[in-house]
Amino acid sequence: MRSHHSTQVNSEAINNLQPESLTPHPNQAEVLQLPSPTCSGSIRRWRLRPGLELMIYEVEFQEKVVVDRDSLIENPQLGLSFCLAGLIRGVGLKADKTLQFEAGQVSLGVINSGRRRVEYAERQKVLLVHCHVLPDTIGLSTQGSMEQLPQPLREAIDGLDRSSYYQSGYMTPLMASTVRQLLRCPYQGITQRLYIEGKTLELMSLYFDQMLSRQTSQHQKSNLILDEVDRIHHARSILLSRIENPPTLQELAHEIGLNDRKLKQGFRQIFGTTVFGYLHNHRMEQAKQLLLIPGATIASVAKAVGYRSPEAFSVSFRRTFMINPKAYQLENG
């Protein structure tokens, strides 16, 4: 029987790495082990350069865990996260909105001083790559670079808007592949640190390229009206409810009452990818979760996510994550 109570955890127990628990060598990650019945696993932190840190969460939660964070930050920081497994919710303690972050997504937030709450769902494994970076560290202090960013992000970095800035979307296959490469670093010592730093900067460049490309695309296209936005979200719901046998583009457009051009245009504007690119990403993320279920076979997972043959599924999975499904199962236990 599942436990439905939650555990309130002091933020230092999971969010802040304690010096006595850490590896002190400058070319190695600091490691915090979490041997607890509530949450077990590890958090690794790399201090890559002044103003740039990378953290890797590999934590398994048996119960729902709630972490309250109280930050006192002199200058705004960017927080960029890539989620490979798990479901996380964030709640500003003075705000009325809840933010949800799940496997396959990437998010960017501007971290200011203040209180907020993070909730980790019960009975799940969280695999998260997260970096904190000061805008100056990556050249976001010059007028030319700032002018390229969306206005809400500029205002958050400048401190003109002290409310929380947060945007999320789905990782591209290249992002997911780069995260996997970072996690499987084959080097040691200073070479390892340089490799980790290089992959971290590569991930940031991929994210900002996606953001700026999307912004350019949105400027070039007409804005969607509210009714069309609702219809696009309905299309997404239809698509995900029929993952094993999805409708064609024309069928989907007819069902939501838009033409296929408006559907394709709107889907890219709202979700940052094509209709079937979104479906593909969702299928692959679902497949990763299903592969970790004890007793799962490649054939059963392939069928569950809508592939007619295990071979076609395996090819698609390998192209997306640079690893075949069986190797992924063995590697992740």
N, C-alpha and C positions, 0 to 999 in steps of 0.2 A: 504494500500500500504506500502511495506517495506521501511524503511529508509536505504540508501546505503552510507551515510556519516559516518565518524568515528570521535571519540572524543579523543583528545590527553589529557592524564591525567598525572599529576605529580606523580611520583612513591610514594611519601609520602601519597598521598590520598588513595591508595589501598594496597601498599606493605608494608609500614612501619606503625606500630601501634603507634598512638600518645598517650603520657602519660595521657593527660587530658580526653581521651575517654575510659580509661581502668579501669578494676576492680583491685584494688591494693592488694587484699588478696593473700598471697603466695600459698595457696592451691586451688586457683581458676584460671580459664583461664582469661587472659586479653582479653577484647572484644572491637572490633571496629565496630560500627554500620555504615552502608552506606546508609542513607536515601536520595537517589538521583534519579531523573528521568532517569538518564543514567545507573546507576548500584545501586542496593539495596540489602540488606542482611547484612551479618556479617562476620567478620574474627576473629577467636579466636586463641590466642597464649598461649601455655603452656611452661614455663621455667622449664623444668623437672629436670635438673641438669646442672652444669657447662659444657658448650660445647654441650648441647643437647636441642633443642627446637622443639616443635610440633606446626604446624599451621593448622587450619581447615577453609577452604574457603567455605562458602555457600552464593554465590552471584548470583543475576539474572541480566543479561545485556539486556537492551532494544536497545542499539546501540552498534556498534563495538567500543571497547575501546582499545587504544594503550598506554602501559605503558613503559616509558624509565627508565631503571635502571642503575645507576652508582655506582658500588661497589668499596669500598676501603678496601680490606681484607688483613690482615697481613699474615695469614696462610690459605692454601686451606681448604675449607669445603666441605663435602658431602651433596648433596641435593637429598633426596629420596622422590618421589611423587607417590601417588596412586589416580587415577582419577576415580570417580564413575559416574560423569555426566559432559558433556560439551566438548568443543573443544578449544584447546589453541595452539597458534603458537609462537615459539621463534625464534628471529632473532638476531644474533650477528651483531652489527652495523659496525664492520670491517670485517665481514665474508660474504661470498656469498651464504651461505646455510640457508635454513629455516627448522626448526624442528617442527613437529606436534605431539601433545599429545592429546589423546582422551579418552572417557569413556572406562573403562575396561583395561586400560594400566597402567603399572608401569614404572617409569624411574629413572635412577641414573645419576647425573651430579656432576662434581667437579667444585665448584664455586671459581674463582679467581677474583682478582681486574680487573675491566674493565667495559665497557659499553655493554648493550644488550637491546633488545626490546622484550616485550611480548605483543601478540595481543589476545584479547578475542572477539570471534565472536558475532554478534548481535543476539538478541532474543533467548537467551539460559540461562539455569541455570547451573552454575559450582559448582560441589561438589568435593572438592579436599582435600586430607590429605597429608600434606607435612612436612618433618622434615629436619632440619639443624643439622649436627653433625660434630664435629671435629674428625678426624681420631684417635687421641690419646684417646678420650673418649670411643671408642669401641675397643681399643686394636689393632688398625692398625698401630702401630708405631714400632712393633717388626719385626725383620727380618723374623722370621718364619711365621707370619701372612701375611706379605707383599708378600712373595714368592708364596702364594697360589692365589694371584689375577692376573687377566690378565695384561700383560705388559703395555698396554696403560693407564690403571687405576693406576698402580704403578707409572708410570712416572708423571701422573697428580698430584697424592698425594705428591710425592717427590718434585714437582715444577720443574721437568726437562722439562716438556712440558707445556708451559703457554697457549696454545690454549685450547679451550673449549673441555671438555670430556663429552659425553652424550650418553647414551644407553637406549633404551626403549623396552618393550615387553609387553605381555599380562599377567595380573594377573592370578594366579591359583585360583581355587575355594576356597582354604583354605585362601589365601591372602584376597580375597573379603569378606569372612566370618569374618575374624579377623578385617578388617576395619569396618564392620558393628557393630561388638561387641564394638569396640572402640567408635563409634559414639553413641551407645545406652548405655553408661556407667550407671549402676543403682545406683551408690554410690554418696556420697557427702563428702566434706571436704578432709581431708588427705587421706582417703580411696579412694576417687575419683582420686586424683593425683597419688597415687601409682598404681591404676588400669590402668590409662592412660599411665603411664610410662612403665608398664609391657607390655601392648599391643603394644606400640611403639617399644620396643626392640624385641618383638615377630615378628613384621612385618619386621624389619631389618634382623632378623635371617632367616625368610622365603625367603626374597629376595636374601641374600647371598648364601643360600643353593641352590636356583634355578640357580644363576650365576655359582657357582662352579661345580654343577652337569652338567650344559651345557658345561662348559669348559672341564671337564673330558670326556664327551661324544664326543666332537669335536676332542680331542686328540686321541681318540680311533678309530675314523672313518676317512676315506680318505676325503681329501678336495674336495669340489665341484668345477668344472671348471665354468667359467663365463657363458657359454651357459646353463649349468644345473641350475645355479642360476636364470637366466632369465625364464627358463621353470617352476621352482618352484613358482616364483612370478606370472606367468601366471595361474598356477593351483589355486593359492589363489584367483585371480580375477574371474576365472570361478566359483569357489566354492561360493563366495559371491554374484555373479550375479544370482545364481540359489538356493538361500537360501530356497525357498519353496519346491523345488524338486531337491536336489543335486544329482550329479552323484555318482555312486559307485566308490570305490578306483580304481578298474580295468579300468572303463570307463574314469576316470580322468587321470590316467597314460597314457592310449592309446591316449587321446586327446592332451596331451602335448609332446608325443613322448619319454616317459621314462618308464622303467619297474616299477612295484609297489614298489619293494624294494628300488630303488633309490628315488622314490617319497617320501616314508615314511621317509627314512634317511635324505633326503634334507629338508623336511618340519620341522623335529625336529631340525636340525641344524640351520635353518634360523629363525624359529618362536618359537622355544623352546617348542613345543608341537606336538601332533599328528595331522593328517589332520582333523579328525572329532572332536578332542579336540578343535582345533582352531574354527571350525564351531560352536560347542556348545557354546564356550565363546562369539562368535560374536552374535549368536542368543539370548543369555541371555541379553547381553548389549543392543541389539536392542529392546528386549522386555521391558526392564526397561524404555527406552525412550517412547515407544508406550503406555505403561500403564499410562503415565502422561498426555496423550492427553485427553482433556475433552470429555466425552462420550464413551471412549474406553471400550470395554468389554473384559473379559478374553478370550472368544471364538474368537473374532476378532483378538486379539493379537496373540493367539496361531496359528491361521491360517496364519497370516502374517509372522511368523518366522518359518513356516514349520512343525507345529505339527498337526497331524490328529485329535487329540481330546484335548479338554481343560483340561481333567483330567491328561493326560500324560504331558502336558505342565506345569501344576501346580506342579506336583511331581518334575519335572526337575528344575523348578524355585526355589522351596523350598530347594531342595538338594544343589543348588548352592549358594543361598544367605541366607539360614536359616530363610526365611520368605515367606509366601505364597503370590501370586500375589495380591489378594484382600487387604490383610493387607498392602502391599507395596503401593498400590494406596491410601489407606486411610491415611497412615502415611506421604506420600509426597504431599498430596493435589492435 
